[in-house]
């Protein structure tokens, strides 16, 4: 059985970070361990929240114990990080793990920094991610990056460009810049593409999957509502699916890769559809609501537990095909 260590945020109420993926992956029989990098009462979209950030010293103790016990995880998920010291601490551990055994494992890194041209982390986090991608510091042979389009701009110093004005050539240039410095980067998945400008169709959300020599495009129907925790869910299910499809060191297998991303998108679509169907006040929850603070955030929470019974019935060999085409 594949084992996964997820290092993300945690909330007492609601579903973001580890709280989002733990029920899903457990129901799918994944062997999941978690480290909560943040412990909040609820996510920051609510009017009020409180909690604590796990110190880098505490994280270092936990990871050092893991290293000594030889837990040998097949996959590591890195989500929201509140400061650059925690990121440095985790990367130091992964480098030790890699140098200790040189074994294979997948690292999915979601460089959470912002969205829709809004930055919600400190500048030192952005600089640490930029530093990570500007050198060939090896901590895995199988690195997967999952930034949204705005985060890709931040990673490559394209932040001066307004996202809605981006052209396809800009995305290719940014991705080439990332691949140029990271020999261990196997896959770059860019989410939240500006579909209306790039693809002239505002009814879909587009996801671009880039390898060094191939570019794949996926599209899923857009839900005009506000969600939280979707990126965390994407990383978790993607890791589970990639390990199940044995993509380790074999990302060139396009059939397996497309199936892994398709499976991830099918499960997420199921969760979002069920979440919408169970909301009480849909008219107050649209994406264009300019006063999100007044939104009833309880109705925005993903219906994770209600989704589990449906997710287990999704057949990887018989599901909706969200793969659109190869890009030149």
N, C-alpha and C positions, 0 to 999 in steps of 0.2 A: 504494500500500500504506500502511495506517495505521501510524504509528510511536508507540511508547509508551515512557515513561521511568518505571521503577519504583524508588522509593526506600524500601527496607525493610532488614530485618536479613538476615544471611547466616550460614550455619553450614558448617563443613567437613564434618561428618557429619550426615546426617538431612535432613529436609525441612520447613523453615519459611521464611517470608519469601521473598526472591528465589530461594532454592534450590528452593522449591516451584513457583513459577509459570514460571521460565525454561524448563525442559524442555517443559512443557505448551504454552505459547504459541509457542515455537519450532517445535514439531511441527505447530502449526496455521498456520504460515507468518506469524505476526505479527512485525513488525519491533520487537524489544524491546531497549532499552538499560537498564542497571541501575546504580544507585549503592548500595553497601552501607553503610548507616548504622552497622551493627554487624558485627564479624567475630568470631564465637565458634567454639569447637571443636565445640560441639553445643548444642542448646537447653537451657534451664534446668530442664527436667523431670528431667534425669539427676542422679545424686548429685554429679557433678563437672562443671564447665565452666570454661573460661578464654577470654580473648580481649580485644579492644579495641573501644572506641567511637570511631567516626570523629568528629574534632573539627569544630566548626562552622566553623572557619577553613578546614579542608580541603574541607568540603562547599561552602563559599562559592567557593573557587577552581575547583572542578569545574563548578559551576553557572554561574559567570561566564564560563568558557570556552565552555560550551554556548550561552550567550546571544550571545556574539560570533560564534559559528559559524552561527547561524541554523538550528539543527536542526529547529525548527518541529514539535515533537511534537503529535500529535493527542490524546494522553491522558497524564495523570500519575497514578500510584498512590502514595499515601502510607500506609505501614504503621507498624509499631512504631517509636516514637521514644524514646530513652533520656533525653533532657533537653529543657527548653524552649528552649534556645539553638538547637538543631538545627531545631526547628519554626519558630522565628522566622526563621532563615536561609533555609529553604525557602520560606516564605510571602513573604519579601522578594524572592526570585528570581521567584516566580510573578507577583507584582505588577509587577515590571519587565518580564517577558515580556508581560503583558497590556497594560501602558501603551505598550510599544514598538510593538505592531502592532494591538492590539484585535481580534486574530483569535480564532476559536472553538476551544476544546479542552475536553475533559472532565477534571475532577479528581475522582478517587474517594479520599476521605479516610476511612480506618478509624481512629477515635480510640481506639487500644488503650490501655486503662487498667486493666481488670480483668474479672472474670467471677464469677458465683455469689457475689456479695457480698464478694469478695476483691479489694482494690486491689493491683496490682503495679507501680505507677509512683510517682515522687515527686510530692508535692503541687503543685509548680510546673508540672508537665505538665498536670495537671487544670485548674489556674487559667488556663493559656495557652489550652487548648481552650475553656474557658468565655468567656474574653476574645474569642477568635476569633468565637464565635457571638453575642456580645452587641453587636457592632458591624458595620457594613456595609462592611467592608474588602473591596473587590472585587479578586479575583485570577483570576477566571474567570466566564464567564456560565453555566457548566454544572457546578455543584458537586453531587456525590453523597456523602452521608454514610451510613456503614454500621456504626453502633454496635450492640452487643448491648443487651439491655434494661437491664442494670445500668449500662452506659456511658451510655445515654440518661439514666438517673437522675442520674449524676454531672454530665453536661453541663448539666443543668437544675436542679441543686441539690435533687434529689429523693432524695438518698442516705439520708435518714433513714427512708425507707419500705422495708420489707423486700420484696424482689421478689415473693415468693410471695403477698403480700397485695395486689398491684396489681390494679386494675380496668381495664377497657377505657377508661373515662373518663380515668383517669390517663395512659394512653399518649397519648390524643388531646390532653390538656392539655399534656403535655411536647412533643409534636411541634408543636403550635401555637406554643409559646414559641420553639422553634428557628426555625420559618419566619418568625415575626414580625420577627426582626432580620436575616435573611439573604435579601435580595432575589434573590441569585444562586443560592440553594439550589433545585435543581430536583427532587431526589428524596431521601427519607429512607427507608432500608431498615433495619428493626429486626429483629435476629436473636435467637435463643435466648429466644423468648417462653415464659413459663411456661404451657405448653399445658394442664396438668391443671387449673389454676385458671381460666384465661381461657376455655378451650374444652371443658373436661370430657372430654378424650381424651388419655391419656398415651402413646398409640402413635405419635404424630406430633410432629414439630418444626414449629412455625409461624413463618413469616416475613411480616412486614407491610411493605408497600411504600406509602409515603405521598407524595402530591403535595399541592399546595395545595388542590385541589378534589376529590381522589379518594383512596380508600383501598382497596388490594388485599390480599388474603390468599392466601398460598401454604402448602401443607402437604406435607411429605415424611415417609416412614416413618422412625421413630427407630431408630437403632442403639444398643444399650445397651453401648457400649464407649467407651474413652477415645481421643481423637485429638488430634494437634497439627497446626497449619498449615492448618486448614480455612478459617479466616477469610481468610488470605492467598490461598488458592486461589480463594475466592469473589470477592475483589476483582479478581484477575487475569483470570479467565474472564469476569466481568461486563463489565470494560472491553473486552475483545476482542469480546464479543457486541454490546455497545452501539455500538461503532464500526462493526462489520460491518452492523448494522441501521440505520445512519445516524440515530441518535437525537440527534445534536448539534442543540441548539436545537429539538428536536421531541419532547420528552418527553410531549406530549399524545397522541401516537399510541399508543393502548393496545394494539393488536395487536402492534406492534413491541416495546413495553416488556414485555409478557407473554411474548413469544417469547424475548426476551433473558434474562429471569430464569429462565424454564423451561429454556432451554439450559444456563445456569449450573448449575442444580440437578441436571439430568440428568447432566452431566459429573462433578459432585462425588459424586453417588450412585454412579456407576460406580467412581470411585476408592475410596470408602469400602467398597463391597461387595467389591472385589478385595483391599483391605487386610485385611479381616476373613477372607476365604477363605484368605489366605496366612499368617495368624498361627499360631504354634505352640502357644501356651498361652492359649487364649481364656478359660478359666475364671478366670484370674488378672488379667484386664484389664477387668473390668466397671466401669461408672461409679461404682457404689456402694462400690468398694474404698476403705476408709478409710486404707490405707497405700500411697498412690500412689508414695512414694519407692522402695518395693521392687519396683514393677512393672518388668518387663523392657522398658525404653523402646525397645529395638531393634525389638520386635514391634509397638510403637505407631506407628512411622514410616509415613507414607503410602507406598504402593507406586506411586510416581509413574511410574517408568520402565516397569513392567509394565503400567500403565494406558494408556500412549500408543497402543498398537495398537488398543485398543478405543475410545478417545475419538474417533479420526479417523473411525470408522464411524458415529458418532451423527449422524443426519440432522435438522437443525433443523426440517424440515417433517414429520417422522414420529418423534416422541419421546413419552415419558410426559408427560402434562399434570398438573403439580403446582399449577396455578392453582385455588384453591378457590372464591372468590367476592369480589364487591365488598362493602365494609362501608359502612354508613350513617353 
